[in-house]
Amino acid sequence: MRFRTARTDRASRPGGGDEVAALIALSYELLDAHADTQRIAGAVATDVEWESHLAYLRDLQRVGREALARAAQPVAGR
């Protein structure tokens, strides 16, 4: 999985003040995932390549939902 939560953990903590950076990183990762899917679909990919890519997409979905949930949390004092 290329999307690493460490890229956005500090920035996306409630009160971290930079939830936008986490959402930007997530957006770029989603664009990369889309390009990867197009590349794999256009090639003769093995079952192993597809399974790996699908696991990556599932992980990306989970991490994306977490980033969105953190960004949506109200922060005391804001």
C-alpha positions as CSV (number, residue, x, y, z in Angstrom):
1,M,0.0,0.0,0.0
2,R,1.5,3.3,-1.0
3,F,-0.8,5.5,1.0
4,R,0.9,5.8,4.4
5,T,-1.1,7.1,7.3
6,A,2.2,8.7,8.6
7,R,1.9,11.2,5.7
8,T,-1.2,12.7,7.2
9,D,-1.4,11.6,10.9
10,R,0.2,14.7,12.4
11,A,-1.6,17.0,10.1
12,S,-5.0,15.4,10.4
13,R,-5.3,15.0,14.2
14,P,-8.1,17.0,15.6
15,G,-6.6,20.3,16.7
16,G,-3.6,19.7,14.4
17,G,-4.9,22.6,12.4
18,D,-4.1,21.0,9.0
19,E,-6.9,18.6,8.1
20,V,-6.8,20.2,4.7
21,A,-3.3,18.8,4.1
22,A,-4.6,15.3,4.9
23,L,-7.5,15.7,2.4
24,I,-5.1,17.0,-0.3
25,A,-2.8,14.0,0.2
26,L,-5.8,11.7,0.1
27,S,-7.0,13.3,-3.2
28,Y,-3.7,12.8,-4.9
29,E,-3.6,9.2,-3.7
30,L,-7.0,8.6,-5.1
31,L,-6.0,10.0,-8.5
32,D,-2.9,7.8,-8.4
33,A,-5.1,4.8,-7.6
34,H,-7.4,5.6,-10.5
35,A,-4.4,5.8,-12.9
36,D,-3.0,2.4,-11.6
37,T,-6.4,0.8,-12.1
38,Q,-6.5,2.1,-15.7
39,R,-2.9,0.8,-16.3
40,I,-3.6,-2.6,-14.9
41,A,-6.9,-2.9,-16.7
42,G,-5.2,-2.1,-20.0
43,A,-2.5,-4.7,-19.5
44,V,-2.5,-8.4,-19.2
45,A,-2.4,-8.4,-15.4
46,T,-1.9,-11.6,-13.4
47,D,-4.3,-12.6,-10.7
48,V,-1.7,-11.7,-8.1
49,E,-1.3,-8.2,-9.5
50,W,-5.1,-7.7,-9.4
51,E,-5.4,-9.1,-5.9
52,S,-2.6,-6.8,-4.7
53,H,-4.2,-3.8,-6.3
54,L,-7.7,-4.6,-4.9
55,A,-6.2,-5.0,-1.4
56,Y,-4.5,-1.6,-1.9
57,L,-7.9,0.0,-2.9
58,R,-9.6,-1.5,0.1
59,D,-6.9,-0.1,2.4
60,L,-7.0,3.3,0.6
61,Q,-10.8,3.3,1.2
62,R,-10.4,2.7,4.9
63,V,-7.6,5.3,5.3
64,G,-9.7,7.8,3.2
65,R,-12.7,7.3,5.4
66,E,-10.6,7.8,8.5
67,A,-9.1,11.0,7.1
68,L,-12.5,12.4,6.2
69,A,-13.9,11.5,9.6
70,R,-11.0,13.2,11.4
71,A,-11.4,16.3,9.2
72,A,-15.1,16.4,10.0
73,Q,-14.6,16.3,13.8
74,P,-15.3,19.5,15.6
75,V,-12.3,20.8,17.5
76,A,-12.7,22.6,20.8
77,G,-11.8,26.2,20.6
78,R,-12.2,26.5,16.8
